[in-house]
Amino acid sequence: MRIRLVGPVHPYKGGIAQHTTQLAHRLAAAGHDTAVESWRRQYPESIYPGQQRVDSAEVEPFDRTRYRLSWNSPLSWVLMGRRLRSEADLVVIVLVSPVQVPPYLVALAALGRHRAPRVVVLAHNVLPHERGPLDRLAVRRLMRHADEVLVHSQGQRDLAKTLTTAPIVVRPLAPHLPTGSLAEPPPAIPQRHLLFFGLVRRYKGVDLLVRALADVPDATLTIAGEFWRGADEVYEAIEEAGVGDRVELRPGYVPADDIPALFARTDALVLPYREATATQNVALAFSYGRPVVATTAGTLPGLVRDGVDGLLCPPDDVAALAATLRRLYEPGVWRHLADGVAAVDEDAPWKAYIEALVGTGGEAPHGR
C-alpha cells in the first residue's frame, strides 16, 4: 500500500514526533511504500516560542520525509493535497493541535472526492487538555473528512464519538523509546529520590506532587522537562510546601543522552496526572527497570499494575498521593515493585497498531 503520513517527525521534539517517526519505519519495514509530509514551520511563535527541534538525532530519522508544510503558506497546503492525491492509497493525518486543522482541511479539499485516497485521522488527543473555544469545532470539521479515526483509549473513543460518525478504532499507544544505552539496574536499596519527567503542564499535576512531597520524610525529587503554562503554580507549590531544599528543577527539554543518568539516580517515576490520555513515560521508566507511581487517570491503570510494577492512587488528591509515596518506601515494597518490572515488548504492540491502521482498509465507509 502507498501510505503517506502527515505530521511532525524527528528532529521535532516530543513524543508525538518520535511516534510518527517510528510509525513510518515500522510501516516501511512491513513492506508498505511509506513517506512523510512534515512541517518546515509548524507553529507561529506566539503559540510555541521555544525551540521546536532537537540539535542531535535521538531516534533514527526517516529518510523519505519532505519538510514543505508551513503554517503561514496556504500554497504549501494545496500542493501537499495534490501530491497526496496522486501518490497515496492511504493518508494518515497526525492530529497534534487544532491549530493545524486549517492546513489539513485545505489539503484534504485538494485531494478531491473522486478516487481520493482513504484518510485516517490519528488522534493522540482528540481535544487538547487545555481547550480553546473553537477547538471542538475545528476537530469536528477535520474528522468529517475521515474514513476512520484511530485513538489510544476508550475514553478518547467516547470523546471522538461526539465529534464524528466515522468508524473509530482503539489501539494502545505503541512504545517508541529513544535509542541509546540503558541505565544500570536498580540498586539493592532505594535512594529515596523520585522523578517527574516530561512537559510540565497543569493537567499533569506536578504542583500536587510537590505538595505531597512535604509529607514524605527525607525523599527528594527531580522535575525534568519544559515548563509550559504552569510554571508559576509549581514554583508557588514548592514555596508553600517548604520543600525547596528537596526539589531539583531541571527546566528545558531533556536530550536523550541525559535520560539514563536521570533514571540511574531514581527510585520511581511519578505521574501525578489530573487527567491522561496516553503516555510513553510508563514504558520509558520500565525500560530502565524503574517502577511507576501514578494516578488512576485515563489509561494509566491499564499501564501500571498496582502492587506489581508500581502503585496507583486517585487523581487530584494530595493526601492520597503522599500516602502512596510513603508506602513505596515501606520495608520491602520498593524492591518488590522493582523486581516486578518486566522488559518492554515493542514489537507486538507495533504489529497490532499497524494492523489496525492498515489492515481494516476498505472496510470503513467513505466519510468525505
C-alpha positions as CSV (number, residue, x, y, z in Angstrom):
1,M,0.0,0.0,0.0
2,R,1.2,3.5,-0.7
3,I,1.0,5.3,2.7
4,R,1.7,8.9,3.4
5,L,1.9,10.2,6.9
6,V,1.2,13.9,7.6
7,G,2.6,15.4,10.8
8,P,5.7,16.2,12.8
9,V,8.6,13.8,12.8
10,H,12.1,13.7,14.4
11,P,14.0,16.0,14.7
12,Y,10.9,17.9,16.0
13,K,10.8,17.4,19.8
14,G,8.4,15.4,21.8
15,G,6.7,12.0,21.9
16,I,4.3,12.6,19.0
17,A,7.1,13.4,16.6
18,Q,9.0,10.3,17.8
19,H,5.9,8.2,17.5
20,T,5.3,9.3,13.9
21,T,8.9,8.6,13.0
22,Q,8.7,5.1,14.5
23,L,5.4,4.5,12.7
24,A,7.0,5.4,9.4
25,H,9.9,3.0,10.0
26,R,7.5,0.2,11.0
27,L,5.2,0.7,8.0
28,A,8.2,0.7,5.7
29,A,9.6,-2.5,7.3
30,A,6.2,-4.1,6.8
31,G,6.6,-3.6,3.1
32,H,4.5,-0.5,2.5
33,D,5.6,2.3,0.2
34,T,5.8,4.9,3.0
35,A,6.7,8.6,3.0
36,V,6.1,11.6,5.3
37,E,4.8,15.1,4.7
38,S,6.1,17.2,7.6
39,W,6.5,20.8,8.6
40,R,9.0,23.4,7.6
41,R,7.3,25.8,10.1
42,Q,4.9,24.1,12.4
43,Y,3.6,26.9,14.7
44,P,3.7,30.7,15.0
45,E,6.0,31.7,17.8
46,S,3.1,33.2,19.7
47,I,1.8,29.7,20.3
48,Y,5.1,27.9,21.0
49,P,8.0,30.3,21.4
50,G,10.6,27.6,22.4
51,Q,13.0,25.6,20.3
52,Q,10.9,23.2,18.2
53,R,13.7,20.8,17.0
54,V,16.5,18.9,18.7
55,D,20.1,19.6,17.7
56,S,21.2,15.9,17.5
57,A,19.4,12.7,16.5
58,E,17.6,10.9,19.3
59,V,15.9,8.3,17.1
60,E,16.7,7.2,13.6
61,P,15.3,9.8,11.2
62,F,13.0,8.6,8.4
63,D,14.7,9.5,5.1
64,R,11.6,9.7,3.0
65,T,10.4,12.9,4.6
66,R,9.5,16.2,2.9
67,Y,9.6,19.3,5.1
68,R,7.4,21.5,2.9
69,L,4.4,22.4,5.1
70,S,4.3,25.9,6.7
71,W,1.6,27.2,8.9
72,N,1.7,30.6,7.1
73,S,1.8,29.2,3.5
74,P,-1.6,28.1,2.1
75,L,0.1,27.2,-1.1
76,S,2.1,24.6,0.7
77,W,-1.2,23.1,2.0
78,V,-2.7,22.9,-1.5
79,L,0.4,21.5,-3.1
80,M,0.6,18.7,-0.5
81,G,-3.0,17.8,-1.1
82,R,-2.4,17.5,-4.8
83,R,0.7,15.3,-4.2
84,L,-1.2,13.0,-1.9
85,R,-4.0,12.6,-4.5
86,S,-1.6,11.1,-7.0
87,E,0.8,9.3,-4.6
88,A,-1.3,7.7,-1.9
89,D,-3.7,4.9,-1.2
90,L,-3.9,5.8,2.5
91,V,-3.3,9.2,4.1
92,V,-2.7,9.3,7.8
93,I,-3.3,12.8,9.4
94,V,-1.5,13.0,12.7
95,L,-3.6,15.4,14.9
96,V,-1.4,17.3,17.3
97,S,-3.2,20.5,17.8
98,P,-6.4,22.1,16.5
99,V,-4.2,25.0,15.3
100,Q,-3.1,22.7,12.4
101,V,-6.6,21.8,11.3
102,P,-7.0,24.6,8.7
103,P,-3.9,23.5,6.7
104,Y,-5.2,19.9,6.9
105,L,-8.7,20.9,5.7
106,V,-7.3,22.8,2.7
107,A,-5.0,19.8,1.8
108,L,-7.9,17.4,2.1
109,A,-10.1,19.6,-0.1
110,A,-7.3,19.5,-2.7
111,L,-7.5,15.7,-2.6
112,G,-10.9,15.9,-4.1
113,R,-13.6,13.2,-3.8
114,H,-13.3,11.1,-6.9
115,R,-11.0,8.2,-6.4
116,A,-9.3,10.0,-3.5
117,P,-7.1,8.0,-1.1
118,R,-8.5,6.7,2.2
119,V,-8.0,9.1,5.1
120,V,-7.3,8.2,8.7
121,V,-7.1,10.8,11.5
122,L,-4.6,9.6,14.1
123,A,-5.6,11.5,17.2
124,H,-3.1,11.4,20.1
125,N,-5.5,13.7,21.9
126,V,-8.9,14.2,20.3
127,L,-9.2,17.6,22.0
128,P,-6.4,19.4,23.9
129,H,-6.3,19.0,27.7
130,E,-6.5,22.8,27.9
131,R,-9.1,23.7,25.3
132,G,-9.9,26.9,23.4
133,P,-13.4,27.9,22.4
134,L,-13.0,26.8,18.8
135,D,-11.1,23.5,19.3
136,R,-14.2,21.3,19.2
137,L,-15.5,22.9,16.0
138,A,-12.1,22.6,14.3
139,V,-11.6,18.9,15.2
140,R,-15.2,18.1,14.2
141,R,-14.6,19.5,10.8
142,L,-11.4,17.6,10.4
143,M,-13.0,14.3,11.4
144,R,-15.8,14.9,8.9
145,H,-13.2,14.2,6.2
146,A,-12.0,11.0,7.8
147,D,-12.8,7.5,6.7
148,E,-11.6,6.3,10.1
149,V,-10.2,7.7,13.3
150,L,-7.5,6.0,15.4
151,V,-7.3,6.8,19.1
152,H,-5.4,5.3,22.0
153,S,-8.0,4.7,24.7
154,Q,-11.7,4.0,25.3
155,G,-12.1,7.4,26.8
156,Q,-10.8,9.1,23.7
157,R,-13.1,6.9,21.6
158,D,-16.1,8.1,23.6
159,L,-15.0,11.7,23.1
160,A,-14.4,11.2,19.4
161,K,-17.9,9.7,19.0
162,T,-19.3,13.1,20.0
163,L,-17.5,14.7,17.0
164,T,-17.8,12.2,14.1
165,T,-19.8,9.3,12.7
166,A,-16.7,7.8,11.1
167,P,-15.6,4.4,12.4
168,I,-13.3,4.7,15.5
169,V,-10.5,2.2,16.2
170,V,-8.8,2.0,19.6
171,R,-5.3,0.7,19.9
172,P,-2.9,1.4,22.9
173,L,0.0,3.8,22.1
174,A,2.8,1.6,20.9
175,P,6.2,2.1,22.6
176,H,8.7,4.5,20.9
177,L,11.7,4.5,23.1
178,P,14.8,6.7,22.4
179,T,17.9,4.9,21.2
180,G,20.9,4.7,23.4
181,S,22.3,2.7,26.3
182,L,20.0,1.9,29.2
183,A,20.7,2.9,32.8
184,E,22.2,0.4,35.3
185,P,19.8,-2.0,37.0
186,P,18.2,-0.6,40.2
187,P,20.4,-0.8,43.3
188,A,19.7,-3.1,46.2
189,I,18.2,-0.4,48.3
190,P,16.2,2.7,47.4
191,Q,17.9,6.0,47.1
192,R,14.8,8.0,48.2
193,H,14.8,10.0,45.1
194,L,11.8,10.4,42.8
195,L,11.5,11.8,39.2
196,F,8.9,13.7,37.3
197,F,9.8,13.6,33.6
198,G,8.3,15.4,30.6
199,L,6.5,18.5,29.6
200,V,5.2,20.4,32.7
201,R,1.6,21.4,32.2
202,R,-1.2,21.9,34.8
203,Y,-3.1,18.7,33.9
204,K,0.0,16.6,34.8
205,G,-0.4,17.6,38.4
206,V,3.2,18.5,39.2
207,D,2.0,21.0,41.8
208,L,0.2,18.2,43.6
209,L,3.4,16.1,43.7
210,V,5.3,18.9,45.2
211,R,2.7,19.3,48.0
212,A,2.7,15.6,48.6
213,L,6.5,15.5,48.9
214,A,6.1,17.6,52.1
215,D,4.6,14.6,53.8
216,V,7.2,12.1,52.6
217,P,10.2,12.3,55.0
218,D,13.7,12.5,53.5
219,A,12.5,11.9,50.0
220,T,13.9,14.2,47.2
221,L,12.5,15.0,43.7
222,T,13.8,16.0,40.3
223,I,11.4,17.8,38.0
224,A,12.9,17.4,34.5
225,G,11.1,18.9,31.5
226,E,10.0,22.0,29.7
227,F,7.7,24.3,31.7
228,W,4.7,25.4,29.7
229,R,1.7,27.2,31.1
230,G,2.0,26.0,34.7
231,A,5.4,27.0,35.9
232,D,4.1,29.7,38.3
233,E,1.8,27.1,40.0
234,V,4.7,24.7,40.5
235,Y,7.1,27.4,41.9
236,E,4.3,28.6,44.3
237,A,3.7,25.0,45.5
238,I,7.4,24.5,46.2
239,E,7.5,27.6,48.3
240,E,4.2,27.0,50.1
241,A,5.2,23.3,50.9
242,G,8.6,24.4,52.1
243,V,10.4,21.7,50.1
244,G,12.8,23.9,48.1
245,D,15.8,22.1,49.5
246,R,14.4,18.8,48.4
247,V,13.3,19.6,44.9
248,E,15.7,19.9,42.0
249,L,14.4,21.7,39.0
250,R,15.7,20.9,35.6
251,P,13.7,23.1,33.2
252,G,14.0,22.7,29.5
253,Y,13.9,19.8,27.0
254,V,15.9,16.8,28.2
255,P,18.1,15.3,25.4
256,A,18.0,11.5,25.1
257,D,21.7,11.3,26.1
258,D,20.8,12.7,29.5
259,I,17.9,10.3,30.3
260,P,19.9,7.3,31.5
261,A,21.6,9.4,34.2
262,L,18.3,10.8,35.4
263,F,16.8,7.3,35.9
264,A,20.1,5.9,37.4
265,R,19.5,8.0,40.5
266,T,15.8,7.5,40.6
267,D,13.7,5.0,42.6
268,A,10.5,5.6,40.7
269,L,8.9,7.8,38.1
270,V,5.9,9.7,39.5
271,L,3.0,10.6,37.2
272,P,0.6,12.6,39.3
273,Y,-1.7,13.4,36.4
274,R,-5.1,15.0,36.9
275,E,-6.2,13.6,33.6
276,A,-4.5,11.4,31.0
277,T,-5.0,10.1,27.5
278,A,-1.9,8.0,26.6
279,T,1.7,8.4,27.7
280,Q,5.1,7.0,26.7
281,N,6.6,7.6,30.1
282,V,5.5,4.4,31.7
283,A,7.3,2.3,29.1
284,L,10.3,4.6,29.4
285,A,10.5,4.0,33.2
286,F,10.1,0.3,32.7
287,S,12.8,0.2,30.1
288,Y,15.2,1.4,32.9
289,G,13.8,-1.1,35.4
290,R,12.1,1.6,37.5
291,P,8.5,1.2,38.9
292,V,5.9,3.9,38.4
293,V,3.7,5.7,40.9
294,A,0.7,7.1,39.1
295,T,-2.9,8.2,39.5
296,T,-5.8,6.3,38.1
297,A,-6.5,9.0,35.5
298,G,-7.2,7.9,31.9
299,T,-5.1,5.0,30.6
300,L,-2.7,4.8,33.5
301,P,-4.4,1.9,35.4
302,G,-4.0,-0.2,32.2
303,L,-0.3,0.5,32.1
304,V,0.7,0.2,35.7
305,R,-0.1,-2.9,37.7
306,D,-0.8,-1.8,41.2
307,G,1.3,-3.6,43.7
308,V,3.3,-5.4,40.9
309,D,5.3,-2.9,39.0
310,G,4.0,0.3,40.5
311,L,1.5,1.9,42.8
312,L,-1.8,3.7,41.9
313,C,-3.8,6.4,43.7
314,P,-6.7,8.6,43.0
315,P,-6.1,11.8,40.9
316,D,-6.2,15.3,42.3
317,D,-5.7,14.1,45.8
318,V,-2.5,15.3,47.6
319,A,-3.1,13.2,50.7
320,A,-3.6,10.0,48.8
321,L,-0.5,10.7,46.7
322,A,1.6,11.3,49.8
323,A,0.3,8.1,51.4
324,T,1.2,6.2,48.2
325,L,4.7,7.6,48.1
326,R,5.2,6.7,51.8
327,R,4.0,3.2,51.0
328,L,6.6,3.0,48.3
329,Y,9.3,3.3,51.0
330,E,7.8,0.9,53.4
331,P,10.2,-2.1,54.1
332,G,10.5,-4.4,51.1
333,V,7.9,-2.6,48.9
334,W,10.2,-0.7,46.5
335,R,12.3,-3.8,46.0
336,H,9.3,-5.9,45.3
337,L,8.0,-3.4,42.7
338,A,11.4,-3.0,41.0
339,D,11.6,-6.8,40.7
340,G,8.1,-6.8,39.2
341,V,9.1,-4.6,36.3
342,A,9.1,-6.6,33.0
343,A,11.1,-5.9,29.9
344,V,9.2,-3.7,27.4
345,D,7.9,-5.5,24.3
346,E,8.0,-3.1,21.4
347,D,7.3,-5.5,18.5
348,A,3.9,-7.0,19.5
349,P,2.2,-3.6,20.2
350,W,3.5,-2.2,17.0
351,K,2.3,-5.2,15.0
352,A,-1.2,-4.7,16.4
353,Y,-1.1,-0.9,15.8
354,I,-0.1,-1.3,12.2
355,E,-2.8,-3.9,11.6
356,A,-5.4,-1.5,13.0
357,L,-4.1,1.3,10.8
358,V,-3.7,-0.7,7.6
359,G,-5.5,-4.0,7.9
360,T,-9.0,-2.6,8.0
361,G,-8.5,-0.7,4.8
362,G,-11.6,-0.9,2.6
363,E,-14.0,-1.9,5.4
364,A,-14.8,1.6,6.5
365,P,-17.4,3.6,4.5
366,H,-16.1,6.7,2.8
367,G,-16.6,9.6,5.2
368,R,-16.0,12.5,2.9
